[in-house]
Amino acid sequence: MSDGEERPVEAMRFEEALKELEEVVTRLEAGDVPLEDSIALYERGAKLKAHCEARLTEAQARIEQITMAENGTPSGTRPFETE
């Protein structure tokens, strides 16, 4: 993450956004960032989090739509199951 040259969150792949979000959290947890920079980092982190959540929701919807019968043919949709 380079200051001043931030890539638009909307253009990021899930993995890129998640990596940057982890970097933001690490910097904020370190506590050595000036207040104004912390606020900007927090705002960026909130955008990254929302983007990641949206991408996961999209992926979940796609999984719900893709189901196969035992013979390998599409059989319709079913809800995505967690755990």
C-alpha positions in Angstrom: 0.0 0.0 0.0 1.7 3.2 -1.1 0.4 6.5 0.3 -0.9 8.9 -2.3 -1.2 6.3 -5.0 -4.0 4.2 -3.6 -5.7 1.9 -6.1 -9.5 2.4 -6.3 -11.1 -0.2 -4.0 -13.7 -1.0 -6.6 -11.0 -2.1 -9.1 -9.4 -4.6 -6.7 -9.7 -8.3 -6.8 -10.9 -9.9 -3.5 -7.4 -11.2 -2.7 -5.8 -7.7 -3.2 -8.4 -6.0 -1.1 -8.1 -8.5 1.7 -4.3 -8.2 1.7 -4.5 -4.4 1.9 -7.1 -4.7 4.6 -4.8 -6.9 6.7 -2.0 -4.3 6.2 -4.4 -1.5 7.3 -5.3 -3.4 10.5 -1.7 -4.2 11.3 -0.7 -0.5 11.0 -3.7 0.6 13.1 -3.0 -2.0 15.7 0.7 -0.9 15.9 -0.6 2.5 17.2 2.3 4.5 15.8 0.3 6.2 13.1 -0.5 9.9 13.5 -4.2 10.6 14.3 -5.0 12.1 10.8 -3.4 9.2 9.1 -5.2 6.8 11.4 -8.5 8.3 10.4 -7.7 8.0 6.7 -6.5 4.4 7.2 -9.7 3.5 9.1 -11.8 5.0 6.2 -9.8 3.0 3.7 -10.1 -0.1 5.8 -13.9 0.3 6.0 -14.1 0.6 2.1 -11.9 -2.5 1.8 -14.0 -4.5 4.2 -17.2 -3.5 2.4 -15.7 -4.5 -0.9 -14.5 -7.9 0.4 -18.0 -8.6 1.9 -19.7 -7.7 -1.4 -17.3 -10.0 -3.3 -18.0 -12.8 -0.9 -21.8 -12.3 -1.2 -21.4 -12.4 -5.0 -19.4 -15.6 -4.8 -22.0 -17.1 -2.4 -24.8 -16.3 -4.8 -22.9 -18.0 -7.7 -22.3 -21.1 -5.6 -26.0 -21.2 -4.7 -26.9 -21.2 -8.4 -24.5 -23.9 -9.4 -25.5 -27.4 -8.3 -25.2 -30.7 -10.1 -27.1 -33.9 -10.0 -25.3 -37.2 -9.4 -25.1 -37.8 -13.2 -23.2 -34.5 -13.6 -26.0 -32.5 -15.1 -27.2 -29.2 -13.6 -30.0 -29.9 -11.2 -31.1 -26.4 -10.2 -30.1 -24.3 -7.2 -29.8 -24.8 -3.5 -28.8 -22.5 -0.7 -25.2 -22.1 0.2 -24.4 -23.9 3.4 -21.8 -22.8 5.9 -20.1 -25.3 8.1 
